[in-house]
Amino acid sequence: MGRKVRKTLNIDAAKLKRVRAYLGLDTETDVIDRMLEDYDFERELSRLLKRAPRSLRTLRSPLTSPAG
């Protein structure tokens, strides 16, 4: 895990609140950390699927770009 830094972000407050409630997380920072972790997972999954049989390569995620 990298070091923590303070950032100022312009984020849709309603969307952040919905995601926080949906995930059952305590803080907005937890939401952002979780989304970044999910992105890392999705990117690794995409990398692994590129080496998988063609029949498994149809999985797509909104968190990663087609280029991966």
mmCIF file as gemmi writes it, N, C-alpha and C atoms, coordinates in Angstrom:
data_model
loop_
_atom_site.group_PDB
_atom_site.id
_atom_site.type_symbol
_atom_site.label_atom_id
_atom_site.label_alt_id
_atom_site.label_comp_id
_atom_site.label_asym_id
_atom_site.label_entity_id
_atom_site.label_seq_id
_atom_site.pdbx_PDB_ins_code
_atom_site.Cartn_x
_atom_site.Cartn_y
_atom_site.Cartn_z
_atom_site.occupancy
_atom_site.B_iso_or_equiv
_atom_site.pdbx_formal_charge
_atom_site.auth_seq_id
_atom_site.auth_asym_id
_atom_site.pdbx_PDB_model_num
ATOM 1 N N . MET Axp A 1 ? 0.854 -1.18 0 1 0 ? 1 A 1
ATOM 2 C CA . MET Axp A 1 ? 0 0 0 1 0 ? 1 A 1
ATOM 3 C C . MET Axp A 1 ? 0.893 1.234 0 1 0 ? 1 A 1
ATOM 4 N N . GLY Axp A 2 ? 0.495 2.22 -0.767 1 0 ? 2 A 1
ATOM 5 C CA . GLY Axp A 2 ? 1.249 3.465 -0.831 1 0 ? 2 A 1
ATOM 6 C C . GLY Axp A 2 ? 0.951 4.361 0.361 1 0 ? 2 A 1
ATOM 7 N N . ARG Axp A 3 ? 1.685 5.438 0.417 1 0 ? 3 A 1
ATOM 8 C CA . ARG Axp A 3 ? 1.485 6.366 1.534 1 0 ? 3 A 1
ATOM 9 C C . ARG Axp A 3 ? 0.202 7.158 1.318 1 0 ? 3 A 1
ATOM 10 N N . LYS Axp A 4 ? -0.372 7.611 2.4 1 0 ? 4 A 1
ATOM 11 C CA . LYS Axp A 4 ? -1.603 8.402 2.346 1 0 ? 4 A 1
ATOM 12 C C . LYS Axp A 4 ? -1.251 9.867 2.128 1 0 ? 4 A 1
ATOM 13 N N . VAL Axp A 5 ? -2.02 10.539 1.289 1 0 ? 5 A 1
ATOM 14 C CA . VAL Axp A 5 ? -1.847 11.968 1.036 1 0 ? 5 A 1
ATOM 15 C C . VAL Axp A 5 ? -3.207 12.65 1.098 1 0 ? 5 A 1
ATOM 16 N N . ARG Axp A 6 ? -3.207 13.9 1.462 1 0 ? 6 A 1
ATOM 17 C CA . ARG Axp A 6 ? -4.443 14.683 1.51 1 0 ? 6 A 1
ATOM 18 C C . ARG Axp A 6 ? -4.693 15.264 0.119 1 0 ? 6 A 1
ATOM 19 N N . LYS Axp A 7 ? -5.935 15.109 -0.367 1 0 ? 7 A 1
ATOM 20 C CA . LYS Axp A 7 ? -6.312 15.608 -1.686 1 0 ? 7 A 1
ATOM 21 C C . LYS Axp A 7 ? -7.622 16.374 -1.578 1 0 ? 7 A 1
ATOM 22 N N . THR Axp A 8 ? -7.808 17.328 -2.454 1 0 ? 8 A 1
ATOM 23 C CA . THR Axp A 8 ? -9.08 18.021 -2.586 1 0 ? 8 A 1
ATOM 24 C C . THR Axp A 8 ? -9.695 17.56 -3.895 1 0 ? 8 A 1
ATOM 25 N N . LEU Axp A 9 ? -10.915 17.013 -3.809 1 0 ? 9 A 1
ATOM 26 C CA . LEU Axp A 9 ? -11.564 16.457 -4.991 1 0 ? 9 A 1
ATOM 27 C C . LEU Axp A 9 ? -12.945 17.065 -5.168 1 0 ? 9 A 1
ATOM 28 N N . ASN Axp A 10 ? -13.356 17.212 -6.398 1 0 ? 10 A 1
ATOM 29 C CA . ASN Axp A 10 ? -14.719 17.633 -6.722 1 0 ? 10 A 1
ATOM 30 C C . ASN Axp A 10 ? -15.493 16.381 -7.101 1 0 ? 10 A 1
ATOM 31 N N . ILE Axp A 11 ? -16.326 15.905 -6.167 1 0 ? 11 A 1
ATOM 32 C CA . ILE Axp A 11 ? -17.052 14.65 -6.351 1 0 ? 11 A 1
ATOM 33 C C . ILE Axp A 11 ? -18.537 14.903 -6.142 1 0 ? 11 A 1
ATOM 34 N N . ASP Axp A 12 ? -19.346 14.232 -6.934 1 0 ? 12 A 1
ATOM 35 C CA . ASP Axp A 12 ? -20.796 14.31 -6.798 1 0 ? 12 A 1
ATOM 36 C C . ASP Axp A 12 ? -21.176 13.793 -5.406 1 0 ? 12 A 1
ATOM 37 N N . ALA Axp A 13 ? -21.65 14.681 -4.534 1 0 ? 13 A 1
ATOM 38 C CA . ALA Axp A 13 ? -21.934 14.337 -3.14 1 0 ? 13 A 1
ATOM 39 C C . ALA Axp A 13 ? -23.049 13.291 -3.015 1 0 ? 13 A 1
ATOM 40 N N . ALA Axp A 14 ? -24.067 13.395 -3.848 1 0 ? 14 A 1
ATOM 41 C CA . ALA Axp A 14 ? -25.177 12.444 -3.792 1 0 ? 14 A 1
ATOM 42 C C . ALA Axp A 14 ? -24.702 11.044 -4.193 1 0 ? 14 A 1
ATOM 43 N N . LYS Axp A 15 ? -23.885 10.982 -5.226 1 0 ? 15 A 1
ATOM 44 C CA . LYS Axp A 15 ? -23.362 9.692 -5.679 1 0 ? 15 A 1
ATOM 45 C C . LYS Axp A 15 ? -22.48 9.075 -4.601 1 0 ? 15 A 1
ATOM 46 N N . LEU Axp A 16 ? -21.638 9.869 -3.994 1 0 ? 16 A 1
ATOM 47 C CA . LEU Axp A 16 ? -20.757 9.391 -2.928 1 0 ? 16 A 1
ATOM 48 C C . LEU Axp A 16 ? -21.576 8.87 -1.751 1 0 ? 16 A 1
ATOM 49 N N . LYS Axp A 17 ? -22.632 9.582 -1.407 1 0 ? 17 A 1
ATOM 50 C CA . LYS Axp A 17 ? -23.497 9.17 -0.301 1 0 ? 17 A 1
ATOM 51 C C . LYS Axp A 17 ? -24.193 7.846 -0.61 1 0 ? 17 A 1
ATOM 52 N N . ARG Axp A 18 ? -24.686 7.69 -1.856 1 0 ? 18 A 1
ATOM 53 C CA . ARG Axp A 18 ? -25.342 6.436 -2.25 1 0 ? 18 A 1
ATOM 54 C C . ARG Axp A 18 ? -24.383 5.259 -2.184 1 0 ? 18 A 1
ATOM 55 N N . VAL Axp A 19 ? -23.178 5.446 -2.693 1 0 ? 19 A 1
ATOM 56 C CA . VAL Axp A 19 ? -22.194 4.358 -2.698 1 0 ? 19 A 1
ATOM 57 C C . VAL Axp A 19 ? -21.781 4.01 -1.272 1 0 ? 19 A 1
ATOM 58 N N . ARG Axp A 20 ? -21.604 5.03 -0.455 1 0 ? 20 A 1
ATOM 59 C CA . ARG Axp A 20 ? -21.245 4.802 0.953 1 0 ? 20 A 1
ATOM 60 C C . ARG Axp A 20 ? -22.309 3.972 1.658 1 0 ? 20 A 1
ATOM 61 N N . ALA Axp A 21 ? -23.578 4.308 1.452 1 0 ? 21 A 1
ATOM 62 C CA . ALA Axp A 21 ? -24.675 3.553 2.058 1 0 ? 21 A 1
ATOM 63 C C . ALA Axp A 21 ? -24.743 2.136 1.488 1 0 ? 21 A 1
ATOM 64 N N . TYR Axp A 22 ? -24.603 2.01 0.183 1 0 ? 22 A 1
ATOM 65 C CA . TYR Axp A 22 ? -24.672 0.7 -0.471 1 0 ? 22 A 1
ATOM 66 C C . TYR Axp A 22 ? -23.577 -0.229 0.041 1 0 ? 22 A 1
ATOM 67 N N . LEU Axp A 23 ? -22.379 0.284 0.181 1 0 ? 23 A 1
ATOM 68 C CA . LEU Axp A 23 ? -21.246 -0.535 0.633 1 0 ? 23 A 1
ATOM 69 C C . LEU Axp A 23 ? -21.191 -0.67 2.155 1 0 ? 23 A 1
ATOM 70 N N . GLY Axp A 24 ? -21.97 0.138 2.852 1 0 ? 24 A 1
ATOM 71 C CA . GLY Axp A 24 ? -21.973 0.073 4.313 1 0 ? 24 A 1
ATOM 72 C C . GLY Axp A 24 ? -20.664 0.53 4.93 1 0 ? 24 A 1
ATOM 73 N N . LEU Axp A 25 ? -20.047 1.53 4.319 1 0 ? 25 A 1
ATOM 74 C CA . LEU Axp A 25 ? -18.759 2.028 4.803 1 0 ? 25 A 1
ATOM 75 C C . LEU Axp A 25 ? -18.951 3.222 5.725 1 0 ? 25 A 1
ATOM 76 N N . ASP Axp A 26 ? -17.956 3.468 6.571 1 0 ? 26 A 1
ATOM 77 C CA . ASP Axp A 26 ? -18.064 4.515 7.592 1 0 ? 26 A 1
ATOM 78 C C . ASP Axp A 26 ? -17.756 5.918 7.081 1 0 ? 26 A 1
ATOM 79 N N . THR Axp A 27 ? -16.788 6.03 6.171 1 0 ? 27 A 1
ATOM 80 C CA . THR Axp A 27 ? -16.354 7.36 5.748 1 0 ? 27 A 1
ATOM 81 C C . THR Axp A 27 ? -16.286 7.471 4.229 1 0 ? 27 A 1
ATOM 82 N N . GLU Axp A 28 ? -16.252 8.697 3.752 1 0 ? 28 A 1
ATOM 83 C CA . GLU Axp A 28 ? -16.091 8.931 2.318 1 0 ? 28 A 1
ATOM 84 C C . GLU Axp A 28 ? -14.714 8.468 1.849 1 0 ? 28 A 1
ATOM 85 N N . THR Axp A 29 ? -13.717 8.604 2.715 1 0 ? 29 A 1
ATOM 86 C CA . THR Axp A 29 ? -12.374 8.119 2.379 1 0 ? 29 A 1
ATOM 87 C C . THR Axp A 29 ? -12.403 6.609 2.161 1 0 ? 29 A 1
ATOM 88 N N . ASP Axp A 30 ? -13.162 5.901 2.998 1 0 ? 30 A 1
ATOM 89 C CA . ASP Axp A 30 ? -13.292 4.451 2.829 1 0 ? 30 A 1
ATOM 90 C C . ASP Axp A 30 ? -13.893 4.113 1.463 1 0 ? 30 A 1
ATOM 91 N N . VAL Axp A 31 ? -14.87 4.904 1.028 1 0 ? 31 A 1
ATOM 92 C CA . VAL Axp A 31 ? -15.498 4.681 -0.274 1 0 ? 31 A 1
ATOM 93 C C . VAL Axp A 31 ? -14.463 4.825 -1.385 1 0 ? 31 A 1
ATOM 94 N N . ILE Axp A 32 ? -13.704 5.897 -1.355 1 0 ? 32 A 1
ATOM 95 C CA . ILE Axp A 32 ? -12.712 6.135 -2.405 1 0 ? 32 A 1
ATOM 96 C C . ILE Axp A 32 ? -11.634 5.063 -2.38 1 0 ? 32 A 1
ATOM 97 N N . ASP Axp A 33 ? -11.154 4.692 -1.192 1 0 ? 33 A 1
ATOM 98 C CA . ASP Axp A 33 ? -10.162 3.619 -1.085 1 0 ? 33 A 1
ATOM 99 C C . ASP Axp A 33 ? -10.702 2.314 -1.664 1 0 ? 33 A 1
ATOM 100 N N . ARG Axp A 34 ? -11.951 2.009 -1.341 1 0 ? 34 A 1
ATOM 101 C CA . ARG Axp A 34 ? -12.566 0.77 -1.836 1 0 ? 34 A 1
ATOM 102 C C . ARG Axp A 34 ? -12.67 0.783 -3.355 1 0 ? 34 A 1
ATOM 103 N N . MET Axp A 35 ? -13.064 1.909 -3.923 1 0 ? 35 A 1
ATOM 104 C CA . MET Axp A 35 ? -13.179 1.992 -5.372 1 0 ? 35 A 1
ATOM 105 C C . MET Axp A 35 ? -11.818 1.847 -6.052 1 0 ? 35 A 1
ATOM 106 N N . LEU Axp A 36 ? -10.786 2.417 -5.45 1 0 ? 36 A 1
ATOM 107 C CA . LEU Axp A 36 ? -9.439 2.277 -6.012 1 0 ? 36 A 1
ATOM 108 C C . LEU Axp A 36 ? -8.953 0.834 -5.913 1 0 ? 36 A 1
ATOM 109 N N . GLU Axp A 37 ? -9.249 0.175 -4.792 1 0 ? 37 A 1
ATOM 110 C CA . GLU Axp A 37 ? -8.889 -1.244 -4.655 1 0 ? 37 A 1
ATOM 111 C C . GLU Axp A 37 ? -9.646 -2.092 -5.67 1 0 ? 37 A 1
ATOM 112 N N . ASP Axp A 38 ? -10.929 -1.79 -5.863 1 0 ? 38 A 1
ATOM 113 C CA . ASP Axp A 38 ? -11.725 -2.52 -6.843 1 0 ? 38 A 1
ATOM 114 C C . ASP Axp A 38 ? -11.163 -2.326 -8.246 1 0 ? 38 A 1
ATOM 115 N N . TYR Axp A 39 ? -10.732 -1.127 -8.562 1 0 ? 39 A 1
ATOM 116 C CA . TYR Axp A 39 ? -10.129 -0.872 -9.868 1 0 ? 39 A 1
ATOM 117 C C . TYR Axp A 39 ? -8.878 -1.725 -10.048 1 0 ? 39 A 1
ATOM 118 N N . ASP Axp A 40 ? -8.017 -1.762 -9.023 1 0 ? 40 A 1
ATOM 119 C CA . ASP Axp A 40 ? -6.807 -2.584 -9.119 1 0 ? 40 A 1
ATOM 120 C C . ASP Axp A 40 ? -7.155 -4.052 -9.351 1 0 ? 40 A 1
ATOM 121 N N . PHE Axp A 41 ? -8.169 -4.547 -8.638 1 0 ? 41 A 1
ATOM 122 C CA . PHE Axp A 41 ? -8.603 -5.935 -8.806 1 0 ? 41 A 1
ATOM 123 C C . PHE Axp A 41 ? -9.11 -6.165 -10.228 1 0 ? 41 A 1
ATOM 124 N N . GLU Axp A 42 ? -9.964 -5.27 -10.714 1 0 ? 42 A 1
ATOM 125 C CA . GLU Axp A 42 ? -10.528 -5.408 -12.052 1 0 ? 42 A 1
ATOM 126 C C . GLU Axp A 42 ? -9.432 -5.37 -13.13 1 0 ? 42 A 1
ATOM 127 N N . ARG Axp A 43 ? -8.45 -4.509 -12.922 1 0 ? 43 A 1
ATOM 128 C CA . ARG Axp A 43 ? -7.358 -4.418 -13.897 1 0 ? 43 A 1
ATOM 129 C C . ARG Axp A 43 ? -6.553 -5.713 -13.923 1 0 ? 43 A 1
ATOM 130 N N . GLU Axp A 44 ? -6.273 -6.286 -12.764 1 0 ? 44 A 1
ATOM 131 C CA . GLU Axp A 44 ? -5.548 -7.547 -12.702 1 0 ? 44 A 1
ATOM 132 C C . GLU Axp A 44 ? -6.383 -8.674 -13.319 1 0 ? 44 A 1
ATOM 133 N N . LEU Axp A 45 ? -7.681 -8.684 -13.044 1 0 ? 45 A 1
ATOM 134 C CA . LEU Axp A 45 ? -8.56 -9.676 -13.639 1 0 ? 45 A 1
ATOM 135 C C . LEU Axp A 45 ? -8.549 -9.558 -15.157 1 0 ? 45 A 1
ATOM 136 N N . SER Axp A 46 ? -8.606 -8.347 -15.66 1 0 ? 46 A 1
ATOM 137 C CA . SER Axp A 46 ? -8.564 -8.118 -17.102 1 0 ? 46 A 1
ATOM 138 C C . SER Axp A 46 ? -7.258 -8.636 -17.701 1 0 ? 46 A 1
ATOM 139 N N . ARG Axp A 47 ? -6.154 -8.383 -17.004 1 0 ? 47 A 1
ATOM 140 C CA . ARG Axp A 47 ? -4.846 -8.86 -17.473 1 0 ? 47 A 1
ATOM 141 C C . ARG Axp A 47 ? -4.827 -10.386 -17.543 1 0 ? 47 A 1
ATOM 142 N N . LEU Axp A 48 ? -5.364 -11.041 -16.528 1 0 ? 48 A 1
ATOM 143 C CA . LEU Axp A 48 ? -5.397 -12.5 -16.507 1 0 ? 48 A 1
ATOM 144 C C . LEU Axp A 48 ? -6.315 -13.062 -17.587 1 0 ? 48 A 1
ATOM 145 N N . LEU Axp A 49 ? -7.446 -12.395 -17.818 1 0 ? 49 A 1
ATOM 146 C CA . LEU Axp A 49 ? -8.378 -12.877 -18.835 1 0 ? 49 A 1
ATOM 147 C C . LEU Axp A 49 ? -7.798 -12.787 -20.243 1 0 ? 49 A 1
ATOM 148 N N . LYS Axp A 50 ? -6.892 -11.853 -20.458 1 0 ? 50 A 1
ATOM 149 C CA . LYS Axp A 50 ? -6.263 -11.751 -21.78 1 0 ? 50 A 1
ATOM 150 C C . LYS Axp A 50 ? -5.458 -12.997 -22.11 1 0 ? 50 A 1
ATOM 151 N N . ARG Axp A 51 ? -5.025 -13.727 -21.071 1 0 ? 51 A 1
ATOM 152 C CA . ARG Axp A 51 ? -4.26 -14.961 -21.284 1 0 ? 51 A 1
ATOM 153 C C . ARG Axp A 51 ? -5.154 -16.194 -21.211 1 0 ? 51 A 1
ATOM 154 N N . ALA Axp A 52 ? -6.442 -16 -20.917 1 0 ? 52 A 1
ATOM 155 C CA . ALA Axp A 52 ? -7.389 -17.105 -20.777 1 0 ? 52 A 1
ATOM 156 C C . ALA Axp A 52 ? -7.895 -17.543 -22.155 1 0 ? 52 A 1
ATOM 157 N N . PRO Axp A 53 ? -8.557 -18.705 -22.206 1 0 ? 53 A 1
ATOM 158 C CA . PRO Axp A 53 ? -9.156 -19.142 -23.469 1 0 ? 53 A 1
ATOM 159 C C . PRO Axp A 53 ? -10.135 -18.1 -24.003 1 0 ? 53 A 1
ATOM 160 N N . ARG Axp A 54 ? -10.259 -18.046 -25.297 1 0 ? 54 A 1
ATOM 161 C CA . ARG Axp A 54 ? -11.097 -17.044 -25.963 1 0 ? 54 A 1
ATOM 162 C C . ARG Axp A 54 ? -12.522 -17.03 -25.415 1 0 ? 54 A 1
ATOM 163 N N . SER Axp A 55 ? -13.062 -18.172 -25.046 1 0 ? 55 A 1
ATOM 164 C CA . SER Axp A 55 ? -14.444 -18.234 -24.557 1 0 ? 55 A 1
ATOM 165 C C . SER Axp A 55 ? -14.641 -17.446 -23.261 1 0 ? 55 A 1
ATOM 166 N N . LEU Axp A 56 ? -13.577 -17.173 -22.512 1 0 ? 56 A 1
ATOM 167 C CA . LEU Axp A 56 ? -13.68 -16.42 -21.269 1 0 ? 56 A 1
ATOM 168 C C . LEU Axp A 56 ? -13.368 -14.936 -21.439 1 0 ? 56 A 1
ATOM 169 N N . ARG Axp A 57 ? -12.992 -14.528 -22.617 1 0 ? 57 A 1
ATOM 170 C CA . ARG Axp A 57 ? -12.559 -13.144 -22.842 1 0 ? 57 A 1
ATOM 171 C C . ARG Axp A 57 ? -13.69 -12.156 -23.055 1 0 ? 57 A 1
ATOM 172 N N . THR Axp A 58 ? -14.927 -12.557 -22.865 1 0 ? 58 A 1
ATOM 173 C CA . THR Axp A 58 ? -16.047 -11.652 -23.086 1 0 ? 58 A 1
ATOM 174 C C . THR Axp A 58 ? -16.385 -10.831 -21.848 1 0 ? 58 A 1
ATOM 175 N N . LEU Axp A 59 ? -15.786 -11.141 -20.698 1 0 ? 59 A 1
ATOM 176 C CA . LEU Axp A 59 ? -16.049 -10.388 -19.473 1 0 ? 59 A 1
ATOM 177 C C . LEU Axp A 59 ? -15.554 -8.95 -19.626 1 0 ? 59 A 1
ATOM 178 N N . ARG Axp A 60 ? -16.416 -7.995 -19.311 1 0 ? 60 A 1
ATOM 179 C CA . ARG Axp A 60 ? -16.056 -6.579 -19.379 1 0 ? 60 A 1
ATOM 180 C C . ARG Axp A 60 ? -16.447 -5.92 -18.073 1 0 ? 60 A 1
ATOM 181 N N . SER Axp A 61 ? -15.691 -4.943 -17.663 1 0 ? 61 A 1
ATOM 182 C CA . SER Axp A 61 ? -15.982 -4.207 -16.453 1 0 ? 61 A 1
ATOM 183 C C . SER Axp A 61 ? -16.04 -2.722 -16.752 1 0 ? 61 A 1
ATOM 184 N N . PRO Axp A 62 ? -16.953 -1.984 -16.096 1 0 ? 62 A 1
ATOM 185 C CA . PRO Axp A 62 ? -17 -0.541 -16.298 1 0 ? 62 A 1
ATOM 186 C C . PRO Axp A 62 ? -15.842 0.171 -15.606 1 0 ? 62 A 1
ATOM 187 N N . LEU Axp A 63 ? -15.065 -0.539 -14.773 1 0 ? 63 A 1
ATOM 188 C CA . LEU Axp A 63 ? -13.972 0.091 -14.051 1 0 ? 63 A 1
ATOM 189 C C . LEU Axp A 63 ? -12.674 0.143 -14.858 1 0 ? 63 A 1
ATOM 190 N N . THR Axp A 64 ? -12.56 -0.685 -15.871 1 0 ? 64 A 1
ATOM 191 C CA . THR Axp A 64 ? -11.321 -0.701 -16.645 1 0 ? 64 A 1
ATOM 192 C C . THR Axp A 64 ? -11.607 -0.383 -18.098 1 0 ? 64 A 1
ATOM 193 N N . SER Axp A 65 ? -10.647 0.196 -18.756 1 0 ? 65 A 1
ATOM 194 C CA . SER Axp A 65 ? -10.793 0.512 -20.177 1 0 ? 65 A 1
ATOM 195 C C . SER Axp A 65 ? -10.512 -0.737 -20.986 1 0 ? 65 A 1
ATOM 196 N N . PRO Axp A 66 ? -10.968 -0.797 -22.232 1 0 ? 66 A 1
ATOM 197 C CA . PRO Axp A 66 ? -10.698 -1.965 -23.069 1 0 ? 66 A 1
ATOM 198 C C . PRO Axp A 66 ? -9.204 -2.235 -23.24 1 0 ? 66 A 1
ATOM 199 N N . ALA Axp A 67 ? -8.368 -1.197 -23.209 1 0 ? 67 A 1
ATOM 200 C CA . ALA Axp A 67 ? -6.923 -1.384 -23.356 1 0 ? 67 A 1
ATOM 201 C C . ALA Axp A 67 ? -6.317 -1.98 -22.097 1 0 ? 67 A 1
ATOM 202 N N . GLY Axp A 68 ? -7.025 -1.879 -20.947 1 0 ? 68 A 1
ATOM 203 C CA . GLY Axp A 68 ? -6.576 -2.448 -19.69 1 0 ? 68 A 1
ATOM 204 C C . GLY Axp A 68 ? -5.422 -1.695 -19.159 1 0 ? 68 A 1
